[in-house]
Protein backbone atom coordinates (compact mmCIF):
# COMPACT_ATOMS: atom_id res chain seq x y z
CA UNK A 1 0.00 0.00 0.00
CA UNK A 2 2.81 2.42 0.88
CA UNK A 3 4.58 1.52 -2.36
CA UNK A 4 1.48 2.41 -4.40
CA UNK A 5 1.10 5.70 -2.52
CA UNK A 6 4.77 6.49 -3.09
CA UNK A 7 4.44 5.56 -6.78
CA UNK A 8 1.63 8.10 -7.10
CA UNK A 9 3.59 10.74 -5.20
CA UNK A 10 6.68 10.11 -7.32
CA UNK A 11 4.68 10.34 -10.56
CA UNK A 12 3.11 13.62 -9.46
CA UNK A 13 6.50 14.98 -8.41
CA UNK A 14 8.10 13.97 -11.72
CA UNK A 15 5.40 15.74 -13.71
CA UNK A 16 5.49 18.82 -11.47
CA UNK A 17 9.28 18.92 -11.48
CA UNK A 18 9.38 18.56 -15.25
CA UNK A 19 6.88 21.37 -15.74
CA UNK A 20 8.74 23.64 -13.31
CA UNK A 21 12.12 22.90 -14.86
CA UNK A 22 10.72 23.61 -18.32
CA UNK A 23 9.26 26.88 -17.02
CA UNK A 24 12.66 27.71 -15.52
CA UNK A 25 14.43 27.16 -18.85
CA UNK A 26 11.81 29.14 -20.79
CA UNK A 27 11.94 32.01 -18.29
CA UNK A 28 15.73 32.22 -18.42
CA UNK A 29 15.66 31.99 -22.22
CA UNK A 30 13.09 34.79 -22.35
CA UNK A 31 15.25 36.84 -20.00
CA UNK A 32 18.36 36.38 -22.18
CA UNK A 33 16.52 37.17 -25.41
CA UNK A 34 14.80 40.24 -23.97
CA UNK A 35 18.05 41.67 -22.57
CA UNK A 36 20.27 40.95 -25.55
CA UNK A 37 17.98 41.37 -28.54
CA UNK A 38 15.14 43.65 -27.42
CA UNK A 39 17.24 45.65 -24.93
CA UNK A 40 14.51 45.36 -22.31
CA UNK A 41 14.80 43.83 -18.89
CA UNK A 42 11.95 42.26 -16.97
CA UNK A 43 12.53 42.07 -13.22
CA UNK A 44 9.90 39.40 -12.64
CA UNK A 45 11.80 36.82 -14.72
CA UNK A 46 14.47 36.51 -12.01
CA UNK A 47 11.85 35.68 -9.39
CA UNK A 48 9.96 33.20 -11.56
CA UNK A 49 13.22 31.49 -12.56
CA UNK A 50 14.35 31.29 -8.91
CA UNK A 51 10.98 29.90 -7.79
CA UNK A 52 10.94 27.25 -10.53
CA UNK A 53 14.58 26.34 -9.93
CA UNK A 54 14.20 25.88 -6.16
CA UNK A 55 11.07 23.79 -6.56
CA UNK A 56 12.51 21.61 -9.33
CA UNK A 57 15.73 20.99 -7.35
CA UNK A 58 13.98 19.88 -4.16
CA UNK A 59 11.40 17.82 -6.05
CA UNK A 60 14.23 16.19 -7.99
CA UNK A 61 16.11 15.53 -4.76
CA UNK A 62 13.13 13.67 -3.31
CA UNK A 63 12.53 11.53 -6.40
CA UNK A 64 16.25 10.86 -6.78
CA UNK A 65 16.41 9.74 -3.15
CA UNK A 66 13.82 7.04 -3.74
CA UNK A 67 15.74 5.68 -6.72
CA UNK A 68 19.04 5.71 -4.80
CA UNK A 69 20.63 8.25 -7.12
CA UNK A 70 22.24 10.51 -4.53
CA UNK A 71 25.11 8.57 -3.12
CA UNK A 72 26.35 5.03 -3.20
CA UNK A 73 29.40 3.89 -1.29
CA UNK A 74 30.56 0.43 -2.16
CA UNK A 75 32.57 -0.80 0.79
CA UNK A 76 31.86 -4.49 0.46
CA UNK A 77 31.99 -6.38 -2.86
CA UNK A 78 28.70 -7.22 -4.61
CA UNK A 79 28.83 -10.94 -3.88
CA UNK A 80 28.24 -10.25 -0.16
CA UNK A 81 24.56 -9.58 -0.69
CA UNK A 82 23.43 -9.87 2.92
CA UNK A 83 26.15 -7.54 4.21
CA UNK A 84 25.27 -4.97 1.53
CA UNK A 85 21.59 -5.16 2.47
CA UNK A 86 22.51 -4.57 6.11
CA UNK A 87 24.66 -1.58 5.12
CA UNK A 88 21.78 -0.20 3.04
CA UNK A 89 19.53 -0.42 6.08
CA UNK A 90 22.20 1.20 8.25
CA UNK A 91 22.56 4.05 5.72
CA UNK A 92 18.80 4.59 5.84
CA UNK A 93 18.85 4.73 9.63
CA UNK A 94 21.81 7.13 9.68
CA UNK A 95 20.28 9.33 6.97
CA UNK A 96 16.89 9.60 8.65
CA UNK A 97 17.97 12.24 11.22
CA UNK A 98 19.30 14.39 8.37
CA UNK A 99 15.99 14.15 6.57
CA UNK A 100 14.19 14.98 9.82
CA UNK A 101 16.32 18.11 10.25
CA UNK A 102 15.65 19.06 6.61
CA UNK A 103 11.92 18.73 7.22
CA UNK A 104 11.66 20.49 10.59
CA UNK A 105 14.19 23.24 9.91
CA UNK A 106 12.79 23.62 6.41
CA UNK A 107 9.36 24.25 7.91
CA UNK A 108 10.79 26.84 10.29
CA UNK A 109 12.56 28.51 7.37
CA UNK A 110 9.41 28.45 5.24
CA UNK A 111 7.42 30.05 8.07
CA UNK A 112 9.83 33.00 8.01
CA UNK A 113 8.68 33.59 4.45
CA UNK A 114 5.31 34.89 5.62
CA UNK A 115 7.09 38.09 6.67
CA UNK A 116 9.20 38.39 3.52
CA UNK A 117 7.89 39.16 0.05
CA UNK A 118 9.31 38.85 -3.42
CA UNK A 119 10.51 42.16 -4.80
CA UNK A 120 8.63 42.48 -8.06
CA UNK A 121 5.71 40.07 -7.80
CA UNK A 122 4.97 40.64 -4.12
CA UNK A 123 4.09 37.07 -3.12
CA UNK A 124 5.13 35.78 0.33
CA UNK A 125 8.38 33.81 0.11
CA UNK A 126 6.69 31.07 2.11
CA UNK A 127 5.40 29.69 -1.20
CA UNK A 128 8.92 29.53 -2.57
CA UNK A 129 10.44 27.91 0.52
CA UNK A 130 7.71 25.47 1.53
CA UNK A 131 9.11 22.96 -0.94
CA UNK A 132 11.95 22.20 1.51
CA UNK A 133 9.75 20.58 4.19
CA UNK A 134 7.51 19.06 1.50
CA UNK A 135 10.49 17.27 -0.03
CA UNK A 136 11.59 16.24 3.46
CA UNK A 137 8.20 14.69 4.20
CA UNK A 138 8.26 12.86 0.90
CA UNK A 139 11.78 11.59 1.67
CA UNK A 140 10.51 10.32 5.04
CA UNK A 141 7.77 8.35 3.27
CA UNK A 142 10.33 7.00 0.80
CA UNK A 143 12.69 6.07 3.65
CA UNK A 144 9.95 4.11 5.42
CA UNK A 145 9.13 2.24 2.21
CA UNK A 146 12.77 1.45 1.42
CA UNK A 147 13.43 0.35 5.02
CA UNK A 148 10.40 -1.97 5.03
CA UNK A 149 11.52 -3.51 1.74
CA UNK A 150 15.08 -3.94 3.03
CA UNK A 151 13.91 -5.57 6.26
CA UNK A 152 11.64 -7.93 4.29
CA UNK A 153 14.54 -8.88 2.01
CA UNK A 154 16.79 -9.55 5.00
CA UNK A 155 14.06 -11.58 6.70
CA UNK A 156 13.45 -13.62 3.53
CA UNK A 157 17.20 -14.26 3.20
CA UNK A 158 17.32 -15.41 6.83
CA UNK A 159 14.45 -17.85 6.27
CA UNK A 160 16.08 -19.22 3.12
CA UNK A 161 19.38 -19.68 4.95
CA UNK A 162 17.66 -21.50 7.83
CA UNK A 163 15.86 -23.85 5.44
CA UNK A 164 19.05 -24.50 3.50
CA UNK A 165 21.00 -25.33 6.66
CA UNK A 166 18.47 -27.97 7.79
ZATOR-480182 format. One line per field, with one value per atom (N, C-alpha, C, CB): x, y, z; residue number from 1; residue in three letters. Coordinates in steps of 0.05 Angstrom, whole numbers, m for minus. Glycine has a CB too. Layout:
BEGIN
x c(X  ...)
y c(Y  ...)
z c(Z  ...)
num c(NUM  ...)
residu c(ALA  ...)
//
This chain:
BEGIN
x c(16  0  17  m19  38  56  71  76  78  92  74  100  48  30  26  2  24  22  47  18  70  95  99  119  88  89  73  78  49  33  46  5  58  72  95  82  110  134  125  150  103  94  85  70  71  62  86  43  106  130  146  148  147  162  149  164  122  108  111  78  107  110  138  102  158  186  193  204  183  188  176  177  151  138  153  108  161  175  203  177  216  242  240  257  219  214  208  191  191  185  210  164  228  253  270  269  273  289  276  291  250  236  239  206  236  239  267  232  287  315  320  335  310  313  300  301  276  262  278  234  289  305  330  314  343  367  360  381  339  330  321  308  306  296  319  275  339  361  380  377  385  405  395  419  370  360  339  348  324  303  312  277  334  345  325  354  309  290  296  260  292  296  270  319  263  239  248  220  242  251  237  244  213  198  210  169  225  236  256  250  271  289  274  306  252  237  223  216  212  199  220  184  243  264  274  288  278  287  266  292  241  220  220  192  220  219  244  216  267  292  291  315  284  284  265  276  241  221  231  195  242  250  274  258  292  315  305  334  288  280  261  266  245  228  246  208  266  285  301  303  307  322  306  330  280  263  259  235  254  251  277  240  299  325  332  347  323  328  315  318  291  276  290  247  302  315  344  314  353  381  401  386  395  413  431  397  429  445  473  431  476  502  502  512  523  527  556  519  561  588  590  595  607  611  635  615  630  651  657  644  636  637  631  618  645  640  611  659  602  574  566  570  584  577  568  600  574  565  538  586  518  491  479  472  481  469  482  471  508  523  516  554  513  505  477  508  459  432  432  413  448  450  462  468  482  493  473  518  457  436  416  420  408  391  404  382  429  444  445  473  450  451  424  459  403  376  372  354  380  377  394  384  419  436  427  465  415  406  380  402  364  338  339  324  358  359  365  381  381  386  361  408  345  320  300  307  301  284  291  286  317  326  318  357  322  313  283  318  267  238  231  224  241  233  245  241  271  284  274  314  267  256  229  253  213  187  191  171  210  216  224  238  242  251  228  273  211  188  170  172  166  148  159  146  185  197  188  227  181  174  147  172  131  106  111  89  135  142  160  156  167  184  169  211  172  158  177  137  170  186  185  176  207  210  190  238  189  173  144  186  141  114  99  117  112  99  87  79  93  82  99  80  87  103  123  84  147  168  163  195  142  134  129  109  115  108  133  90  154  178  193  196  192  209  195  218  169  154  161  124  174  182  203  193  218  239  226  256  207  195  178  178  166  150  168  136  192  210  220  234  224  232  211  238  186  164  163  137  166  165  189  166  212  236  231  261  217  210  193  196  172  155  172  133  190  207  225  223  236  254  239  265  215  199  195  172  187  183  208  173  230  255  265  277  261  269  252  266  226  208  216  178  222  230  257  233  275  302  299  321  282  278  265  261  246  233  253  210  270  291  310  307  318  336  322  345  297  281  278  254  272  269  296  259  318  344  350  366  342  346  331  338  306  289  301  260  310  322  347  328  363  388  381  405  361  353  343  332  327  317  340  296  359  381  400  397  402  420  408  427  382  369  372  340)
y c(m24  0  25  0  25  48  52  45  29  30  43  2  36  48  78  34  86  114  129  117  117  130  131  115  110  111  135  85  139  162  189  161  190  215  220  213  199  202  211  176  199  207  236  189  244  272  291  276  283  300  301  289  279  279  298  251  297  315  344  307  349  376  387  377  370  378  384  357  367  371  397  348  403  427  452  428  450  473  477  468  455  458  470  431  461  472  502  457  509  538  553  541  541  554  560  536  540  543  564  516  563  583  611  575  614  640  652  638  635  644  651  623  635  640  666  617  671  696  719  695  716  737  744  728  723  728  741  701  732  743  772  727  778  805  824  805  816  833  838  822  817  819  828  793  821  827  850  803  852  873  896  861  893  913  922  937  903  907  887  905  895  877  875  886  850  845  834  825  849  841  816  864  811  788  762  790  762  736  724  741  741  730  715  753  726  714  688  733  688  664  642  670  650  630  618  643  635  626  607  650  615  598  571  612  570  545  528  550  541  527  514  546  529  518  494  539  497  476  451  485  455  432  418  441  432  420  402  441  413  398  375  416  378  356  335  367  343  324  309  338  323  311  288  331  294  273  249  286  254  231  216  240  230  217  201  238  209  195  167  211  166  141  121  145  131  114  107  127  119  114  128  85  151  165  185  179  189  210  201  219  180  171  141  185  129  101  96  84  84  78  48  91  37  9  1  m1  m8  m16  m46  m9  m61  m90  m99  m103  m118  m128  m138  m150  m137  m144  m172  m142  m191  m219  m223  m237  m204  m205  m191  m192  m204  m192  m184  m210  m202  m197  m174  m223  m173  m151  m124  m156  m124  m99  m91  m103  m110  m103  m91  m128  m102  m91  m63  m110  m59  m32  m12  m33  m21  m4  5  m19  m14  m8  10  m34  6  24  52  13  55  81  95  78  80  92  102  71  86  95  119  71  120  143  168  136  164  187  198  178  183  192  217  170  220  245  269  243  265  288  296  280  277  283  296  257  287  300  329  284  335  362  379  363  368  381  389  364  370  375  395  348  392  410  437  398  439  465  478  462  462  472  485  451  473  485  512  465  512  537  559  532  551  570  580  558  561  569  588  544  584  601  630  590  633  660  675  659  660  672  687  651  683  698  727  687  734  762  774  764  758  768  764  753  784  783  786  806  774  777  806  758  815  843  853  848  839  850  838  844  813  801  804  772  807  813  789  833  765  741  735  717  723  716  694  706  696  676  649  686  647  621  602  624  611  594  584  608  599  591  570  615  574  558  534  575  532  509  483  514  484  459  444  465  458  444  424  465  432  412  392  425  400  381  359  396  366  345  328  358  340  325  304  343  313  294  271  308  278  257  238  270  249  232  214  249  223  206  183  223  189  167  147  178  157  140  124  156  136  121  98  140  103  82  59  93  66  45  29  57  43  29  12  50  22  7  m18  25  m16  m39  m60  m31  m52  m70  m83  m56  m68  m79  m99  m56  m93  m111  m137  m98  m135  m159  m176  m151  m163  m178  m192  m159  m178  m191  m214  m170  m211  m232  m256  m221  m250  m272  m287  m261  m273  m285  m303  m264  m293  m308  m334  m291  m333  m357  m377  m350  m367  m384  m398  m368  m382  m394  m415  m371  m410  m430  m456  m419  m453  m477  m492  m469  m477  m490  m504  m469  m494  m507  m532  m487  m536  m559  m583  m555)
z c(0  0  0  24  17  18  m9  41  m21  m47  m68  m56  m69  m88  m83  m87  m57  m50  m60  m20  m54  m62  m92  m49  m106  m136  m146  m147  m134  m142  m136  m128  m112  m104  m123  m75  m129  m146  m174  m148  m185  m211  m212  m220  m191  m189  m187  m165  m171  m168  m194  m146  m209  m234  m254  m246  m256  m274  m266  m275  m240  m229  m233  m200  m226  m230  m259  m218  m276  m305  m315  m321  m307  m315  m304  m305  m278  m266  m278  m236  m285  m297  m325  m298  m340  m366  m364  m380  m345  m340  m333  m318  m317  m310  m336  m291  m353  m377  m395  m392  m399  m416  m405  m419  m379  m366  m369  m336  m365  m368  m398  m358  m416  m444  m452  m461  m442  m447  m436  m434  m413  m400  m417  m372  m427  m444  m470  m449  m483  m508  m504  m521  m484  m479  m473  m457  m458  m451  m475  m428  m490  m511  m538  m514  m544  m571  m571  m583  m550  m548  m532  m537  m517  m499  m477  m514  m468  m446  m425  m456  m400  m378  m362  m360  m355  m339  m312  m354  m291  m264  m255  m245  m263  m253  m262  m261  m284  m294  m275  m321  m260  m240  m218  m228  m210  m188  m197  m177  m221  m231  m235  m258  m247  m251  m225  m266  m204  m178  m166  m160  m167  m156  m169  m160  m196  m211  m205  m241  m204  m199  m171  m201  m151  m123  m121  m103  m132  m131  m147  m142  m171  m187  m173  m215  m160  m147  m124  m137  m107  m83  m91  m63  m111  m121  m133  m142  m148  m160  m139  m179  m117  m95  m82  m74  m79  m66  m84  m60  m110  m128  m132  m155  m133  m136  m111  m140  m88  m63  m64  m39  m74  m75  m93  m84  m115  m134  m127  m162  m105  m96  m114  m95  m124  m142  m129  m163  m103  m91  m84  m66  m70  m62  m59  m36  m68  m64  m57  m90  m34  m26  m25  2  m42  m43  m26  m73  m3  16  13  45  10  9  m19  30  m30  m57  m61  m64  m85  m92  m83  m122  m84  m78  m49  m84  m31  m3  m1  16  m11  m14  13  m28  32  58  72  76  71  84  71  83  45  31  37  1  41  49  78  48  95  122  122  140  105  102  91  85  72  61  83  38  99  122  142  136  147  165  153  170  127  114  117  85  114  117  145  110  165  193  199  211  188  194  178  186  155  139  149  111  164  173  190  189  209  224  207  246  186  167  153  147  145  131  151  119  176  196  201  223  202  205  180  209  157  132  134  107  143  144  166  150  190  212  208  239  202  198  173  197  153  128  133  107  151  158  173  176  192  206  186  227  167  147  130  130  122  105  120  96  145  161  162  190  161  160  135  162  114  89  90  68  110  112  117  135  128  133  112  160  92  70  44  70  26  1  m22  0  m45  m68  m77  m91  m89  m96  m117  m105  m139  m161  m162  m187  m155  m156  m130  m163  m108  m82  m68  m87  m76  m62  m38  m82  m17  7  m1  29  9  2  15  11  32  42  19  60  m2  m24  m39  m43  m38  m51  m34  m57  m8  10  22  33  19  31  17  29  m6  m19  m3  m47  14  30  50  46  66  84  68  105  46  30  20  6  9  m1  22  m16  46  69  77  92  77  84  64  85  39  18  22  m10  28  33  58  38  78  101  92  123  76  65  49  48  32  16  33  m4  55  73  86  94  95  108  89  119  64  44  39  18  35  28  52  21  76  100  103  126  99  101  80  96  56  35  42  8  53  61  83  69  103  125  115  147  97  86  71  67  55  40  59  22  80  100  114  121  121  134  116  142  90  71  67  43  66  64  88  61  112  137  136  161  127  125  105  118  83  62  73  36  87  99  120  111  136  157  144  175  123  109  95  88  84  70  89  54  114  133  146  155  143  156  139  161)
num c(1  1  1  1  2  2  2  2  3  3  3  3  4  4  4  4  5  5  5  5  6  6  6  6  7  7  7  7  8  8  8  8  9  9  9  9  10  10  10  10  11  11  11  11  12  12  12  12  13  13  13  13  14  14  14  14  15  15  15  15  16  16  16  16  17  17  17  17  18  18  18  18  19  19  19  19  20  20  20  20  21  21  21  21  22  22  22  22  23  23  23  23  24  24  24  24  25  25  25  25  26  26  26  26  27  27  27  27  28  28  28  28  29  29  29  29  30  30  30  30  31  31  31  31  32  32  32  32  33  33  33  33  34  34  34  34  35  35  35  35  36  36  36  36  37  37  37  37  38  38  38  38  39  39  39  39  40  40  40  40  41  41  41  41  42  42  42  42  43  43  43  43  44  44  44  44  45  45  45  45  46  46  46  46  47  47  47  47  48  48  48  48  49  49  49  49  50  50  50  50  51  51  51  51  52  52  52  52  53  53  53  53  54  54  54  54  55  55  55  55  56  56  56  56  57  57  57  57  58  58  58  58  59  59  59  59  60  60  60  60  61  61  61  61  62  62  62  62  63  63  63  63  64  64  64  64  65  65  65  65  66  66  66  66  67  67  67  67  68  68  68  68  69  69  69  69  70  70  70  70  71  71  71  71  72  72  72  72  73  73  73  73  74  74  74  74  75  75  75  75  76  76  76  76  77  77  77  77  78  78  78  78  79  79  79  79  80  80  80  80  81  81  81  81  82  82  82  82  83  83  83  83  84  84  84  84  85  85  85  85  86  86  86  86  87  87  87  87  88  88  88  88  89  89  89  89  90  90  90  90  91  91  91  91  92  92  92  92  93  93  93  93  94  94  94  94  95  95  95  95  96  96  96  96  97  97  97  97  98  98  98  98  99  99  99  99  100  100  100  100  101  101  101  101  102  102  102  102  103  103  103  103  104  104  104  104  105  105  105  105  106  106  106  106  107  107  107  107  108  108  108  108  109  109  109  109  110  110  110  110  111  111  111  111  112  112  112  112  113  113  113  113  114  114  114  114  115  115  115  115  116  116  116  116  117  117  117  117  118  118  118  118  119  119  119  119  120  120  120  120  121  121  121  121  122  122  122  122  123  123  123  123  124  124  124  124  125  125  125  125  126  126  126  126  127  127  127  127  128  128  128  128  129  129  129  129  130  130  130  130  131  131  131  131  132  132  132  132  133  133  133  133  134  134  134  134  135  135  135  135  136  136  136  136  137  137  137  137  138  138  138  138  139  139  139  139  140  140  140  140  141  141  141  141  142  142  142  142  143  143  143  143  144  144  144  144  145  145  145  145  146  146  146  146  147  147  147  147  148  148  148  148  149  149  149  149  150  150  150  150  151  151  151  151  152  152  152  152  153  153  153  153  154  154  154  154  155  155  155  155  156  156  156  156  157  157  157  157  158  158  158  158  159  159  159  159  160  160  160  160  161  161  161  161  162  162  162  162  163  163  163  163  164  164  164  164  165  165  165  165  166  166  166  166)
residu c(UNK  UNK  UNK  UNK  UNK  UNK  UNK  UNK  UNK  UNK  UNK  UNK  UNK  UNK  UNK  UNK  UNK  UNK  UNK  UNK  UNK  UNK  UNK  UNK  UNK  UNK  UNK  UNK  UNK  UNK  UNK  UNK  UNK  UNK  UNK  UNK  UNK  UNK  UNK  UNK  UNK  UNK  UNK  UNK  UNK  UNK  UNK  UNK  UNK  UNK  UNK  UNK  UNK  UNK  UNK  UNK  UNK  UNK  UNK  UNK  UNK  UNK  UNK  UNK  UNK  UNK  UNK  UNK  UNK  UNK  UNK  UNK  UNK  UNK  UNK  UNK  UNK  UNK  UNK  UNK  UNK  UNK  UNK  UNK  UNK  UNK  UNK  UNK  UNK  UNK  UNK  UNK  UNK  UNK  UNK  UNK  UNK  UNK  UNK  UNK  UNK  UNK  UNK  UNK  UNK  UNK  UNK  UNK  UNK  UNK  UNK  UNK  UNK  UNK  UNK  UNK  UNK  UNK  UNK  UNK  UNK  UNK  UNK  UNK  UNK  UNK  UNK  UNK  UNK  UNK  UNK  UNK  UNK  UNK  UNK  UNK  UNK  UNK  UNK  UNK  UNK  UNK  UNK  UNK  UNK  UNK  UNK  UNK  UNK  UNK  UNK  UNK  UNK  UNK  UNK  UNK  UNK  UNK  UNK  UNK  UNK  UNK  UNK  UNK  UNK  UNK  UNK  UNK  UNK  UNK  UNK  UNK  UNK  UNK  UNK  UNK  UNK  UNK  UNK  UNK  UNK  UNK  UNK  UNK  UNK  UNK  UNK  UNK  UNK  UNK  UNK  UNK  UNK  UNK  UNK  UNK  UNK  UNK  UNK  UNK  UNK  UNK  UNK  UNK  UNK  UNK  UNK  UNK  UNK  UNK  UNK  UNK  UNK  UNK  UNK  UNK  UNK  UNK  UNK  UNK  UNK  UNK  UNK  UNK  UNK  UNK  UNK  UNK  UNK  UNK  UNK  UNK  UNK  UNK  UNK  UNK  UNK  UNK  UNK  UNK  UNK  UNK  UNK  UNK  UNK  UNK  UNK  UNK  UNK  UNK  UNK  UNK  UNK  UNK  UNK  UNK  UNK  UNK  UNK  UNK  UNK  UNK  UNK  UNK  UNK  UNK  UNK  UNK  UNK  UNK  UNK  UNK  UNK  UNK  UNK  UNK  UNK  UNK  UNK  UNK  UNK  UNK  UNK  UNK  UNK  UNK  UNK  UNK  UNK  UNK  UNK  UNK  UNK  UNK  UNK  UNK  UNK  UNK  UNK  UNK  UNK  UNK  UNK  UNK  UNK  UNK  UNK  UNK  UNK  UNK  UNK  UNK  UNK  UNK  UNK  UNK  UNK  UNK  UNK  UNK  UNK  UNK  UNK  UNK  UNK  UNK  UNK  UNK  UNK  UNK  UNK  UNK  UNK  UNK  UNK  UNK  UNK  UNK  UNK  UNK  UNK  UNK  UNK  UNK  UNK  UNK  UNK  UNK  UNK  UNK  UNK  UNK  UNK  UNK  UNK  UNK  UNK  UNK  UNK  UNK  UNK  UNK  UNK  UNK  UNK  UNK  UNK  UNK  UNK  UNK  UNK  UNK  UNK  UNK  UNK  UNK  UNK  UNK  UNK  UNK  UNK  UNK  UNK  UNK  UNK  UNK  UNK  UNK  UNK  UNK  UNK  UNK  UNK  UNK  UNK  UNK  UNK  UNK  UNK  UNK  UNK  UNK  UNK  UNK  UNK  UNK  UNK  UNK  UNK  UNK  UNK  UNK  UNK  UNK  UNK  UNK  UNK  UNK  UNK  UNK  UNK  UNK  UNK  UNK  UNK  UNK  UNK  UNK  UNK  UNK  UNK  UNK  UNK  UNK  UNK  UNK  UNK  UNK  UNK  UNK  UNK  UNK  UNK  UNK  UNK  UNK  UNK  UNK  UNK  UNK  UNK  UNK  UNK  UNK  UNK  UNK  UNK  UNK  UNK  UNK  UNK  UNK  UNK  UNK  UNK  UNK  UNK  UNK  UNK  UNK  UNK  UNK  UNK  UNK  UNK  UNK  UNK  UNK  UNK  UNK  UNK  UNK  UNK  UNK  UNK  UNK  UNK  UNK  UNK  UNK  UNK  UNK  UNK  UNK  UNK  UNK  UNK  UNK  UNK  UNK  UNK  UNK  UNK  UNK  UNK  UNK  UNK  UNK  UNK  UNK  UNK  UNK  UNK  UNK  UNK  UNK  UNK  UNK  UNK  UNK  UNK  UNK  UNK  UNK  UNK  UNK  UNK  UNK  UNK  UNK  UNK  UNK  UNK  UNK  UNK  UNK  UNK  UNK  UNK  UNK  UNK  UNK  UNK  UNK  UNK  UNK  UNK  UNK  UNK  UNK  UNK  UNK  UNK  UNK  UNK  UNK  UNK  UNK  UNK  UNK  UNK  UNK  UNK  UNK  UNK  UNK  UNK  UNK  UNK  UNK  UNK  UNK  UNK  UNK  UNK  UNK  UNK  UNK  UNK  UNK  UNK  UNK  UNK  UNK  UNK  UNK  UNK  UNK  UNK  UNK  UNK  UNK  UNK  UNK  UNK  UNK  UNK  UNK  UNK  UNK  UNK  UNK  UNK  UNK  UNK  UNK  UNK  UNK  UNK  UNK  UNK  UNK  UNK  UNK  UNK  UNK  UNK  UNK  UNK  UNK  UNK  UNK  UNK  UNK  UNK  UNK  UNK  UNK  UNK  UNK  UNK  UNK  UNK  UNK  UNK  UNK  UNK  UNK  UNK  UNK  UNK  UNK  UNK  UNK  UNK  UNK  UNK  UNK  UNK  UNK  UNK  UNK  UNK  UNK  UNK  UNK  UNK  UNK  UNK  UNK  UNK  UNK  UNK  UNK)
//
